[in-house]
Amino acid sequence: MSRADIAGFFWDDTPPPSPPKAEKPRCVAPEPTWERPDYLPGLAEAVAFRVPQFEDWELAIAQAKRERFICDIECYVNYFLVAFRSLTSSKLIYFEKTANHDFNREKLEWVVNNFCHVTFNGINYDMAILAMALAGKTTQEMKRATNEIIVNGMRPADVLRMFKVKPIKPNHIDLIEVAPLRASLKIYGGRLHVNRMQDLPFHPETTLSPEQIAIVRWYCVNGDIPATAVLHESLKEQITLREALGAEYKLDLRSKSDAQIAEAVIGAEVEKLNGRRAPRPEIEPGTVYKYKVPSFIRYESQLMKWALEIVRNANFTVSEDGNVGMPEGLKKLELRLAGGVYRMGIGGLHSSEKCTAHYADEKTILIDRDVTSYYPYIILNQGLYPQHLGKNFLKVYKRLVDRRLDAKRSGNKVVADSLKITINGSFGKLGSKWSVLYAPDLLIQVTITGQLALLMLIERLEMAGIPVVSANTDGIVIKCPRDREADCNAIVKQWELETAFETEATQYLALFSRDVNNYIAVKQKFDKATGQWLNKPDGCKTKGAYSSPEKAADRLHKNPTNEVCVDAVIEFLTKGTPITTTVRTCHDIRKFALVRTVTGGAVKNGHFLGKSIRWYYAAGEAGEIVYAKSGKKVPRSDGAMPLMDLPATFPADVDYQRYEAEAHRMLEDIGFTPKK
């Protein structure tokens, strides 16, 4: 019998040709109907303009009551608007300028000078354009100034000089630096679940028709101003702390970030002691620093002794932008201590666990040991200070740390928290070449010392047969055999004595990690009356994708993504509540929302949504959200129902099954396995 694949004298062993790959359908950008002159979104609502407005006599009462106003500006080539809304009464007053209409400049000046105004990015934009409006500039001139600032990146002060306009200095709070990280006002609004998310309805270079003017006015009053008000409310505690600190140091700190506050306070105090203005250092790119190993850093294993020599001999080089990165030799360094793999970085030490779960049981306890005020005490214990500021820096810094501890012990939360801002914020300026606190050598010394000291503790515990299962910047999690708890405590105590650091202990019932920066730790309840740890959950410590912050200010750090799924996972892990119960009994649509930025804007079924969008998953919803410029799918948007306005009632079409599946996937990602 002959083979079917015989070819001449040889077997034909050539594999059969692969079937042709199905071509992916080409993405086509949707027709930009939102750029047509007849695109007039929400015109009827805008024309009706049902907004309570101030009478003149009411303004006088508001001024006597020292009410704060939200302030926002819209500027087109033929239209200027500045609107103010009271944070107390929500009443509005606005001033408009067109080719055929001008505002009462004297009245605007009175409003500007007699209230505290809250803006978002007001220092870098609104206050400059407001100065031009008060100087009587035309809409064309204000639009030119707007483009110089926003498009060309020109400094507001330079723009005002160009137009021969004096700057104004009203009572003003700018929220852009107070808010954490960097996000647009729309995204912050989405993170805080504002009722309406809306982009500027018309291209900034449009010459507006009367109908478009009405829509822009409505957009300002019902989009940006409410979002700014919600952001201000979420940051009220931070602003209060800044006011308290500013009153003490006679500085206006209300519009500053934590790091900027540290720079202002410490710089001013050092300047007083030195008797001269604190200089900003000039450090040439290419400058090389060596890490100076503190005397208390000592290792037992050959691996860590070898690693210490690599660190000691590494060159830390200042880059063109003034930053200092990790040398290549340290970037690639993987330190394997027993079952853990650790990596060093300028940001701190990180372990490398993935999809891992650990449990406390009758034989094991899980102990989280965090170092108290780690970076501040590295600075104080080693006597570190920026050379250009001198040793008076340490006097100021120690005074701040001591005062905070005293305030914390006495229960003075306002003082304790305001000083915490200054102390922790100072570290952020050590790596900024624009700061008076700039000291890259200090940055290296602090961060590397913190990592080496933690590795020292990890090595000792592992060599004693006590496993460490996680490490991150200023703490470690220990999986300690119950019969070795005394040994564990003794090792930690000895480490504290040698390093002059202190640690705080928290016990977990379980630790579930997708990775070191994304985890859920189920805390164990501590009974203060008996001094005993109880076998009961006491909430969770969460990080990254699984964080579920209670305070509004904490929600500003990341976009909401299926929060109901995180809630369901936590309820399941802490109380045993079935996933489906939590998901299907939740009737808060905000918990089902996803928020993200879409470069160039997003479109669903021909409807333009904007650059900052929100949606939920709806059962039976066809199609996807696409990029306006390319037609490509926005990630994870299959079956997405746009949620730019929060509905008055809970939608009936929520795709519960999709959220339940997502929650179960989260459980898999964090290493949860059902107990047999």
C-alpha positions as CSV (number, residue, x, y, z in Angstrom):
1,M,0.0,0.0,0.0
2,S,1.5,3.4,-0.9
3,R,1.3,6.6,1.1
4,A,-1.1,9.1,0.0
5,D,1.5,11.9,0.2
6,I,4.1,10.1,-2.0
7,A,5.8,12.5,-4.5
8,G,8.2,10.9,-6.9
9,F,10.9,9.0,-5.0
10,F,10.3,11.0,-1.8
11,W,7.7,11.4,0.8
12,D,6.1,14.8,0.8
13,D,6.3,15.9,4.4
14,T,5.6,19.6,3.7
15,P,2.8,20.7,6.1
16,P,-0.4,21.6,4.4
17,P,-0.9,25.4,3.9
18,S,-2.5,27.3,6.7
19,P,-6.0,28.6,6.0
20,P,-5.9,32.3,5.1
21,K,-6.3,34.6,8.1
22,A,-9.5,36.4,8.2
23,E,-8.8,40.1,7.6
24,K,-9.8,42.4,10.4
25,P,-12.4,44.9,9.4
26,R,-10.8,48.2,8.8
27,C,-11.7,50.9,11.4
28,V,-13.4,53.8,9.9
29,A,-13.7,57.1,11.8
30,P,-17.3,58.0,12.4
31,E,-18.7,61.0,10.6
32,P,-18.0,64.1,12.8
33,T,-21.6,65.3,13.0
34,W,-20.7,67.1,16.2
35,E,-18.7,69.6,14.1
36,R,-21.6,70.6,11.9
37,P,-23.1,74.1,12.4
38,D,-26.5,72.5,13.2
39,Y,-25.1,70.5,16.1
40,L,-26.8,72.1,19.0
41,P,-26.8,69.7,22.0
42,G,-29.3,70.5,24.7
43,L,-30.4,73.7,23.1
44,A,-33.9,73.8,24.7
45,E,-32.5,73.2,28.2
46,A,-29.8,75.9,27.6
47,V,-32.3,78.5,26.3
48,A,-34.6,77.9,29.3
49,F,-31.6,78.5,31.6
50,R,-33.4,77.7,34.9
51,V,-30.7,78.7,37.3
52,P,-31.3,80.8,40.5
53,Q,-29.5,84.1,40.1
54,F,-28.3,86.8,42.6
55,E,-30.1,90.1,43.0
56,D,-27.8,93.0,43.9
57,W,-29.1,93.1,47.5
58,E,-28.5,89.4,47.9
59,L,-24.9,89.9,46.7
60,A,-24.4,92.4,49.6
61,I,-25.7,89.8,52.1
62,A,-23.5,87.1,50.6
63,Q,-20.5,89.4,50.9
64,A,-21.3,90.1,54.6
65,K,-21.5,86.4,55.2
66,R,-18.1,85.8,53.5
67,E,-19.5,83.3,51.1
68,R,-17.1,81.6,48.7
69,F,-17.7,81.7,45.0
70,I,-16.8,79.1,42.3
71,C,-15.4,81.0,39.3
72,D,-15.1,79.8,35.8
73,I,-14.4,81.4,32.4
74,E,-15.2,80.5,28.8
75,C,-13.6,82.4,26.0
76,Y,-14.2,82.3,22.2
77,V,-13.3,84.8,19.5
78,N,-16.7,86.4,19.7
79,Y,-17.8,85.5,23.2
80,F,-16.5,85.9,26.7
81,L,-18.2,84.6,29.9
82,V,-17.1,84.7,33.5
83,A,-19.6,83.0,35.9
84,F,-19.6,82.9,39.7
85,R,-21.7,80.5,41.9
86,S,-22.0,80.7,45.6
87,L,-20.9,77.5,47.5
88,T,-23.5,78.4,50.2
89,S,-26.7,79.2,48.2
90,S,-25.8,77.9,44.7
91,K,-27.0,81.2,43.3
92,L,-25.3,82.5,40.2
93,I,-24.0,85.8,38.8
94,Y,-22.4,85.9,35.4
95,F,-20.9,88.5,33.0
96,E,-20.8,88.2,29.2
97,K,-19.2,90.1,26.4
98,T,-20.0,89.9,22.7
99,A,-19.7,92.2,19.7
100,N,-23.1,93.7,20.7
101,H,-23.0,93.5,24.4
102,D,-20.6,94.4,27.2
103,F,-20.8,93.8,31.0
104,N,-20.8,96.2,33.9
105,R,-17.1,96.4,34.6
106,E,-17.5,98.2,37.9
107,K,-19.9,95.5,39.2
108,L,-17.5,92.7,38.0
109,E,-14.6,94.4,39.8
110,W,-16.7,94.6,43.0
111,V,-17.5,90.8,42.8
112,V,-13.8,90.0,42.2
113,N,-12.6,92.1,45.1
114,N,-15.2,91.1,47.7
115,F,-15.3,87.3,47.7
116,C,-13.0,84.4,48.0
117,H,-13.0,82.7,44.6
118,V,-12.4,79.0,44.0
119,T,-11.1,77.8,40.6
120,F,-9.5,74.9,38.9
121,N,-6.3,76.0,37.2
122,G,-7.1,79.6,37.9
123,I,-3.6,80.7,38.7
124,N,-2.4,79.6,35.3
125,Y,-5.4,80.8,33.3
126,D,-8.6,82.3,34.8
127,M,-7.0,85.1,36.8
128,A,-5.0,86.3,33.8
129,I,-8.0,86.4,31.5
130,L,-10.1,88.0,34.3
131,A,-7.5,90.7,34.5
132,M,-7.8,91.3,30.8
133,A,-11.6,91.5,31.1
134,L,-11.4,94.1,33.9
135,A,-8.9,96.1,31.7
136,G,-11.6,96.3,29.0
137,K,-9.9,94.0,26.4
138,T,-12.0,92.7,23.5
139,T,-13.1,89.1,23.0
140,Q,-10.6,88.8,20.2
141,E,-7.8,89.9,22.5
142,M,-8.9,87.6,25.3
143,K,-9.1,84.7,22.9
144,R,-5.5,85.5,21.6
145,A,-4.3,85.5,25.2
146,T,-6.2,82.2,25.9
147,N,-4.4,80.6,22.9
148,E,-1.0,81.9,24.0
149,I,-1.5,80.3,27.5
150,I,-3.3,77.1,26.6
151,V,-1.9,76.3,23.1
152,N,1.5,77.9,23.1
153,G,2.3,77.3,26.9
154,M,3.1,81.0,27.5
155,R,3.3,82.1,31.2
156,P,0.3,84.2,32.2
157,A,2.5,86.9,33.6
158,D,4.2,87.2,30.2
159,V,0.9,87.3,28.4
160,L,-0.3,90.1,30.6
161,R,2.8,92.1,29.9
162,M,2.3,91.5,26.2
163,F,-1.1,93.1,26.4
164,K,0.0,95.8,28.8
165,V,-2.4,94.6,31.5
166,K,-1.6,94.6,35.3
167,P,-2.2,91.3,37.1
168,I,-4.9,91.0,39.8
169,K,-4.5,89.5,43.2
170,P,-7.9,88.5,44.4
171,N,-8.7,86.3,47.4
172,H,-8.3,83.0,45.5
173,I,-8.0,79.3,46.0
174,D,-6.8,77.2,43.0
175,L,-7.7,73.5,43.5
176,I,-5.4,72.0,40.7
177,E,-2.4,71.6,43.0
178,V,-4.4,70.6,46.1
179,A,-6.0,67.7,44.2
180,P,-3.7,64.6,44.1
181,L,-1.8,63.5,41.0
182,R,-2.6,65.1,37.6
183,A,-6.1,64.8,36.1
184,S,-8.5,67.1,34.2
185,L,-11.4,68.7,36.0
186,K,-13.8,66.3,34.1
187,I,-11.9,63.2,35.2
188,Y,-11.9,64.4,38.8
189,G,-15.6,65.0,38.5
190,G,-16.0,61.4,37.2
191,R,-14.0,60.1,40.1
192,L,-16.4,61.9,42.4
193,H,-19.5,60.8,40.5
194,V,-20.8,64.2,39.5
195,N,-24.2,64.3,38.0
196,R,-23.0,65.4,34.6
197,M,-19.8,64.8,32.7
198,Q,-19.6,67.0,29.6
199,D,-16.8,68.3,27.4
200,L,-16.7,71.8,25.8
201,P,-19.5,71.4,23.3
202,F,-17.9,73.4,20.4
203,H,-14.3,73.6,19.1
204,P,-12.4,76.4,20.8
205,E,-11.8,78.2,17.5
206,T,-15.6,78.3,16.6
207,T,-17.2,81.6,16.0
208,L,-20.3,81.0,18.0
209,S,-23.9,81.6,16.8
210,P,-26.5,82.9,19.3
211,E,-27.7,79.3,19.9
212,Q,-24.2,78.1,20.5
213,I,-23.6,80.9,22.9
214,A,-26.6,79.8,25.0
215,I,-25.3,76.2,25.0
216,V,-21.8,77.3,26.1
217,R,-23.3,79.4,28.9
218,W,-25.3,76.4,30.0
219,Y,-22.3,74.1,29.8
220,C,-20.2,76.4,32.0
221,V,-23.0,76.7,34.6
222,N,-24.0,73.1,34.6
223,G,-20.7,71.3,33.8
224,D,-17.5,72.9,35.0
225,I,-18.9,75.0,37.9
226,P,-20.7,72.0,39.6
227,A,-17.6,69.8,39.1
228,T,-15.4,72.5,40.7
229,A,-17.9,72.7,43.6
230,V,-17.9,69.0,44.2
231,L,-14.1,68.9,44.0
232,H,-13.9,71.8,46.5
233,E,-16.2,69.9,48.9
234,S,-14.0,66.7,48.6
235,L,-10.9,68.8,49.4
236,K,-12.4,70.8,52.3
237,E,-10.3,69.1,54.9
238,Q,-7.1,69.6,53.0
239,I,-7.9,73.3,52.5
240,T,-8.7,73.7,56.2
241,L,-5.3,72.2,57.1
242,R,-3.6,74.6,54.6
243,E,-5.4,77.6,56.2
244,A,-4.3,76.5,59.7
245,L,-0.7,76.0,58.6
246,G,-0.7,79.2,56.6
247,A,-2.0,81.2,59.5
248,E,0.9,80.0,61.7
249,Y,3.6,80.6,59.2
250,K,2.0,83.8,57.7
251,L,1.9,82.2,54.2
252,D,-0.9,81.7,51.7
253,L,-0.7,77.9,51.3
254,R,-4.3,77.2,50.2
255,S,-3.4,76.6,46.5
256,K,-0.3,74.6,47.1
257,S,0.4,70.8,46.8
258,D,1.8,69.0,49.8
259,A,5.3,69.2,48.3
260,Q,4.9,72.9,47.6
261,I,3.8,73.5,51.2
262,A,6.9,71.8,52.4
263,E,9.1,73.9,50.2
264,A,7.4,77.1,51.3
265,V,7.4,76.4,55.1
266,I,10.8,74.8,55.4
267,G,12.4,77.3,53.0
268,A,10.9,80.2,55.0
269,E,12.0,78.8,58.4
270,V,15.6,77.9,57.2
271,E,15.8,81.4,55.7
272,K,15.0,82.9,59.1
273,L,17.7,80.9,60.8
274,N,20.3,81.5,58.1
275,G,19.5,85.2,57.9
276,R,19.5,85.0,54.1
277,R,17.3,83.9,51.2
278,A,17.6,80.1,50.6
279,P,19.3,79.6,47.3
280,R,18.1,77.1,44.7
281,P,21.0,74.8,43.9
282,E,22.4,74.5,40.4
283,I,23.5,70.9,39.8
284,E,25.0,70.0,36.4
285,P,23.5,67.1,34.4
286,G,25.9,64.2,34.5
287,T,26.9,64.9,38.1
288,V,27.6,61.5,39.7
289,Y,26.8,60.5,43.3
290,K,27.8,57.5,45.4
291,Y,25.6,56.0,48.0
292,K,27.1,56.2,51.5
293,V,26.4,53.0,53.4
294,P,25.3,53.7,57.0
295,S,27.2,51.8,59.7
296,F,24.1,49.9,60.9
297,I,23.6,48.2,57.5
298,R,25.1,44.7,57.9
299,Y,24.2,41.4,56.3
300,E,25.0,37.7,57.1
301,S,24.4,36.0,53.7
302,Q,26.9,36.1,50.9
303,L,24.1,37.2,48.5
304,M,23.3,40.3,50.4
305,K,27.0,41.2,51.1
306,W,27.5,40.9,47.3
307,A,24.4,43.1,46.7
308,L,25.6,45.7,49.2
309,E,28.9,46.1,47.3
310,I,27.0,46.6,44.0
311,V,25.0,49.3,45.7
312,R,28.1,50.9,47.3
313,N,29.9,51.0,43.9
314,A,27.0,52.1,41.8
315,N,27.0,55.5,40.0
316,F,23.8,57.6,40.5
317,T,23.8,60.1,37.6
318,V,21.8,63.3,37.4
319,S,19.9,63.4,34.1
320,E,19.2,66.4,31.8
321,D,15.9,67.0,33.6
322,G,17.5,67.0,37.0
323,N,16.2,63.5,38.0
324,V,18.3,60.6,39.3
325,G,17.3,57.2,38.2
326,M,18.5,53.7,39.3
327,P,21.8,52.6,37.7
328,E,21.4,49.8,35.2
329,G,23.2,47.4,37.5
330,L,20.6,48.0,40.3
331,K,17.7,48.0,37.9
332,K,18.4,44.4,36.9
333,L,19.1,43.2,40.4
334,E,16.8,40.5,41.7
335,L,17.5,39.4,45.2
336,R,16.2,36.0,46.1
337,L,15.8,35.5,49.9
338,A,14.3,32.1,50.6
339,G,10.9,32.2,48.8
340,G,10.8,35.9,48.0
341,V,12.3,37.9,45.1
342,Y,13.0,41.6,45.8
343,R,13.7,44.5,43.4
344,M,15.1,47.9,44.3
345,G,14.0,51.2,42.8
346,I,14.2,54.9,43.4
347,G,10.5,54.6,44.6
348,G,11.3,51.9,47.1
349,L,11.6,48.2,47.6
350,H,9.2,45.8,46.0
351,S,8.6,42.1,46.4
352,S,7.5,40.1,43.3
353,E,4.5,38.0,44.4
354,K,1.7,37.4,41.8
355,C,-1.7,35.8,42.2
356,T,-1.0,34.7,45.7
357,A,-3.1,34.1,48.8
358,H,-1.9,33.7,52.4
359,Y,-4.1,32.8,55.4
360,A,-3.7,32.9,59.2
361,D,-4.7,29.7,60.8
362,E,-4.1,27.7,64.0
363,K,-0.4,27.3,63.0
364,T,0.3,30.6,61.4
365,I,-0.2,34.4,61.9
366,L,0.1,37.1,59.3
367,I,1.8,40.2,60.7
368,D,2.2,43.5,58.8
369,R,5.1,45.5,60.2
370,D,5.2,49.1,59.0
371,V,8.0,51.4,59.9
372,T,6.7,54.6,61.6
373,S,7.6,57.8,59.7
374,Y,10.2,55.9,57.8
375,Y,11.7,58.6,55.5
376,P,11.6,61.4,58.0
377,Y,13.5,59.3,60.6
378,I,16.1,58.2,58.0
379,I,16.8,61.9,57.5
380,L,16.9,62.7,61.2
381,N,18.8,59.6,62.3
382,Q,21.5,60.0,59.7
383,G,21.6,63.8,60.1
384,L,20.9,64.4,56.4
385,Y,20.5,67.9,55.0
386,P,20.8,69.7,51.7
387,Q,24.3,71.2,51.6
388,H,23.1,74.5,50.2
389,L,20.7,75.0,53.2
390,G,23.1,73.9,55.9
391,K,22.4,72.2,59.2
392,N,19.6,74.6,60.1
393,F,17.5,72.4,57.8
394,L,17.7,69.7,60.4
395,K,16.7,72.0,63.2
396,V,13.6,73.1,61.2
397,Y,12.8,69.5,60.2
398,K,13.2,68.0,63.7
399,R,11.0,70.8,65.1
400,L,8.2,69.9,62.6
401,V,8.5,66.2,63.4
402,D,8.5,66.7,67.1
403,R,5.6,69.1,67.0
404,R,3.6,66.7,64.9
405,L,4.2,63.8,67.4
406,D,3.2,66.1,70.3
407,A,0.0,67.2,68.5
408,K,-0.8,63.5,67.6
409,R,-0.4,62.4,71.3
410,S,-2.5,65.3,72.6
411,G,-5.3,64.6,70.1
412,N,-4.8,67.9,68.1
413,K,-5.7,66.4,64.7
414,V,-5.7,69.7,62.8
415,V,-2.1,70.5,63.8
416,A,-0.9,66.9,63.5
417,D,-2.4,66.5,60.0
418,S,-1.2,69.9,58.7
419,L,2.4,69.2,59.9
420,K,2.2,65.7,58.3
421,I,1.6,67.4,55.0
422,T,4.8,69.4,55.4
423,I,6.9,66.6,56.6
424,N,5.9,64.0,54.0
425,G,5.7,66.6,51.2
426,S,9.3,67.7,51.7
427,F,10.5,64.4,50.3
428,G,8.8,65.0,47.0
429,K,10.9,68.1,46.4
430,L,14.3,66.5,47.0
431,G,14.2,65.3,43.3
432,S,12.9,68.6,41.8
433,K,15.6,70.8,40.2
434,W,13.1,73.8,40.5
435,S,12.9,73.5,44.3
436,V,14.9,75.2,47.0
437,L,14.9,71.7,48.7
438,Y,16.5,70.1,45.6
439,A,19.1,67.6,46.8
440,P,19.5,64.4,44.6
441,D,22.2,63.0,46.9
442,L,19.7,63.2,49.8
443,L,17.0,61.5,47.7
444,I,19.4,58.6,47.0
445,Q,20.6,58.4,50.6
446,V,17.0,58.2,51.9
447,T,15.4,55.8,49.5
448,I,18.4,53.4,49.3
449,T,18.8,53.3,53.0
450,G,15.1,52.5,53.4
451,Q,15.4,49.6,51.1
452,L,18.7,48.2,52.5
453,A,17.3,48.4,56.1
454,L,14.2,46.5,55.1
455,L,16.3,43.9,53.3
456,M,18.3,43.5,56.5
457,L,15.2,42.7,58.5
458,I,13.9,40.3,55.8
459,E,17.3,38.5,55.7
460,R,17.3,38.0,59.5
461,L,13.7,36.7,59.6
462,E,14.3,34.3,56.7
463,M,17.5,33.0,58.1
464,A,15.6,32.3,61.3
465,G,13.1,30.3,59.3
466,I,10.3,32.9,59.6
467,P,9.0,33.7,56.1
468,V,8.4,37.1,54.7
469,V,5.6,37.1,52.0
470,S,5.5,40.7,50.9
471,A,7.6,44.0,51.1
472,N,6.7,47.4,49.8
473,T,8.6,50.7,50.5
474,D,8.1,51.0,54.3
475,G,6.9,47.7,55.5
476,I,6.8,43.9,55.3
477,V,4.2,41.2,55.8
478,I,5.5,38.2,57.9
479,K,3.9,34.7,57.8
480,C,5.0,33.6,61.2
481,P,4.5,30.2,62.8
482,R,2.6,30.8,66.0
483,D,5.2,29.0,68.1
484,R,7.8,31.3,66.7
485,E,6.1,34.6,67.5
486,A,8.4,35.5,70.4
487,D,11.4,34.8,68.1
488,C,9.9,37.1,65.4
489,N,9.3,39.9,67.9
490,A,12.8,39.6,69.2
491,I,14.3,39.9,65.7
492,V,12.2,42.9,64.9
493,K,13.1,44.5,68.3
494,Q,16.8,44.0,67.8
495,W,16.5,45.5,64.3
496,E,14.7,48.5,65.7
497,L,17.5,49.0,68.3
498,E,20.2,48.8,65.7
499,T,18.5,51.1,63.2
500,A,16.7,53.5,65.6
501,F,13.5,52.9,63.7
502,E,10.1,51.9,65.2
503,T,7.5,49.6,63.7
504,E,3.7,49.3,64.1
505,A,2.1,45.8,63.9
506,T,-1.2,44.9,62.3
507,Q,-2.4,41.3,62.0
508,Y,-4.3,39.9,59.0
509,L,-6.7,37.0,58.7
510,A,-5.7,36.8,55.0
511,L,-3.7,38.5,52.3
512,F,-4.8,38.3,48.7
513,S,-2.4,39.8,46.1
514,R,-2.6,40.2,42.4
515,D,0.8,41.7,42.9
516,V,2.6,43.9,45.4
517,N,0.7,47.0,44.4
518,N,-2.8,45.5,44.1
519,Y,-4.0,43.5,47.0
520,I,-6.8,43.0,49.6
521,A,-5.7,42.3,53.2
522,V,-8.4,41.2,55.6
523,K,-7.5,42.8,58.9
524,Q,-7.9,41.0,62.2
525,K,-9.8,42.6,65.0
526,F,-7.9,43.7,68.1
527,D,-9.7,43.9,71.4
528,K,-8.2,46.9,73.3
529,A,-9.9,45.9,76.5
530,T,-8.2,42.5,76.7
531,G,-5.2,43.3,74.5
532,Q,-6.0,40.2,72.4
533,W,-6.3,39.6,68.7
534,L,-9.7,38.1,68.0
535,N,-10.5,35.6,65.2
536,K,-12.8,38.2,63.6
537,P,-12.4,40.4,60.5
538,D,-12.0,44.1,61.1
539,G,-12.4,45.6,57.6
540,C,-9.8,45.5,54.9
541,K,-6.6,47.3,53.8
542,T,-6.7,47.6,50.0
543,K,-4.4,49.0,47.4
544,G,-4.4,49.7,43.7
545,A,-7.2,48.1,41.6
546,Y,-9.0,46.9,44.8
547,S,-9.0,50.1,46.8
548,S,-12.5,51.2,47.8
549,P,-11.9,54.5,49.6
550,E,-14.6,55.9,51.9
551,K,-13.4,59.5,51.9
552,A,-14.2,61.6,48.8
553,A,-10.6,63.0,48.7
554,D,-9.2,59.4,48.5
555,R,-11.4,58.7,45.4
556,L,-9.5,61.3,43.5
557,H,-6.5,59.0,43.0
558,K,-8.0,56.6,40.4
559,N,-10.8,56.3,38.0
560,P,-13.8,54.2,39.2
561,T,-14.0,50.8,37.5
562,N,-16.7,48.4,38.5
563,E,-16.7,49.4,42.1
564,V,-19.6,47.0,42.8
565,C,-17.2,44.1,41.9
566,V,-14.6,45.2,44.5
567,D,-17.4,45.6,47.1
568,A,-18.7,42.1,46.2
569,V,-15.2,40.6,46.5
570,I,-14.6,42.3,49.9
571,E,-18.0,41.2,51.2
572,F,-17.3,37.7,50.1
573,L,-13.9,37.5,51.7
574,T,-14.9,39.2,55.0
575,K,-18.5,38.0,55.5
576,G,-19.0,35.1,53.1
577,T,-21.7,37.0,51.2
578,P,-22.3,35.5,47.8
579,I,-21.0,37.6,44.9
580,T,-24.4,37.6,43.2
581,T,-26.1,38.9,46.4
582,T,-23.9,42.0,46.6
583,V,-24.1,42.8,42.9
584,R,-27.9,42.3,42.5
585,T,-28.9,44.1,45.7
586,C,-26.9,47.2,44.8
587,H,-29.0,50.0,43.3
588,D,-26.4,52.7,43.1
589,I,-25.5,53.1,39.4
590,R,-22.3,54.9,40.4
591,K,-21.0,51.6,41.7
592,F,-21.4,50.1,38.2
593,A,-19.7,53.0,36.4
594,L,-16.4,53.1,34.5
595,V,-14.6,56.4,33.8
596,R,-11.7,57.0,31.5
597,T,-10.0,59.5,29.3
598,V,-10.3,59.0,25.5
599,T,-7.7,61.0,23.5
600,G,-9.5,63.0,20.8
601,G,-12.9,62.1,22.1
602,A,-15.2,59.1,22.0
603,V,-18.4,58.3,20.0
604,K,-21.2,55.8,20.5
605,N,-23.7,55.2,17.7
606,G,-22.8,58.5,16.1
607,H,-23.2,60.5,19.4
608,F,-20.1,62.4,20.5
609,L,-19.4,61.7,24.2
610,G,-16.3,63.8,24.8
611,K,-12.7,63.1,26.0
612,S,-13.7,62.2,29.5
613,I,-16.4,59.5,29.4
614,R,-18.4,57.3,31.8
615,W,-20.5,54.2,31.1
616,Y,-22.0,51.0,32.5
617,Y,-22.6,47.6,31.0
618,A,-26.1,47.0,29.8
619,A,-27.7,43.7,29.0
620,G,-28.5,43.5,25.3
621,E,-26.6,46.7,24.4
622,A,-25.0,46.3,21.0
623,G,-21.9,47.9,19.7
624,E,-18.9,49.6,21.3
625,I,-17.6,53.1,22.1
626,V,-15.0,54.1,19.5
627,Y,-12.3,56.8,19.1
628,A,-13.7,59.8,17.2
629,K,-10.5,60.2,15.1
630,S,-9.8,56.6,14.2
631,G,-13.0,54.5,14.8
632,K,-11.0,52.0,16.9
633,K,-12.7,50.5,19.9
634,V,-12.2,52.1,23.3
635,P,-10.9,49.2,25.5
636,R,-13.5,47.2,27.5
637,S,-16.4,49.1,25.9
638,D,-18.3,46.2,24.3
639,G,-21.9,46.5,25.5
640,A,-21.2,49.9,27.1
641,M,-24.1,52.2,27.8
642,P,-23.0,55.8,28.0
643,L,-23.6,57.4,31.4
644,M,-22.7,61.0,30.9
645,D,-25.7,62.1,33.0
646,L,-26.6,60.1,36.2
647,P,-30.2,58.9,35.9
648,A,-32.8,59.7,38.5
649,T,-33.7,56.0,38.8
650,F,-31.6,52.9,38.7
651,P,-31.5,51.5,35.1
652,A,-33.4,48.3,34.5
653,D,-30.9,47.0,31.9
654,V,-27.8,46.6,34.0
655,D,-25.8,43.5,32.9
656,Y,-25.6,41.8,36.3
657,Q,-24.0,38.7,34.8
658,R,-21.1,40.7,33.4
659,Y,-20.3,42.3,36.8
660,E,-20.6,38.9,38.6
661,A,-18.1,37.4,36.1
662,E,-15.8,40.3,36.7
663,A,-15.9,39.8,40.5
664,H,-15.2,36.1,40.1
665,R,-12.2,37.0,37.8
666,M,-10.9,39.3,40.5
667,L,-11.0,36.5,43.0
668,E,-8.9,34.4,40.7
669,D,-6.5,37.2,40.1
670,I,-5.8,37.6,43.8
671,G,-5.2,33.9,44.3
672,F,-8.4,32.9,46.1
673,T,-9.3,29.3,46.0
674,P,-12.3,27.8,47.6
675,K,-11.6,25.7,50.7
676,K,-12.3,22.1,50.3
